[in-house]
Amino acid sequence: MAIATIASTISAGGLGDLLFEGLQTGRVVPILWGTILTVVLTIVGIIILKLVENIMISDWRDAEKGVN
C-alpha cells in the first residue's frame, strides 16, 4: 500500500494525490484524509489476506486428515 501511495509522484493517481496535495499546499486536512484512508485500506487488505490464509489452512488440514 505504501508503494501504491508513493506512485502518485509519477502521476499514477490514488490516495497519494491527497497526501502530496496537502504537502504542497501546507494543508493538514488532505494529509490526514490520505493517511487515514491508506491505513484503512491496508487494514482491510490484511484482514482479507488473513481470511484467505485461514480458509486455505483449514482445507489443507482437512485434506491431511482425509476428511472430505
Residue pairs with C-beta under 8 A, 6 or more apart in sequence:
1 38
1 41
1 42
1 45
2 38
4 12
4 14
4 15
4 16
5 14
5 15
5 16
5 19
5 34
5 38
6 16
7 13
7 14
7 16
8 14
8 15
8 16
8 17
8 19
8 20
9 16
9 20
15 34
15 37
15 38
15 41
16 34
17 34
18 30
18 31
18 33
18 34
18 37
19 30
19 31
19 34
19 35
19 38
21 27
21 30
22 28
22 29
22 30
22 31
22 32
22 34
23 31
62 68
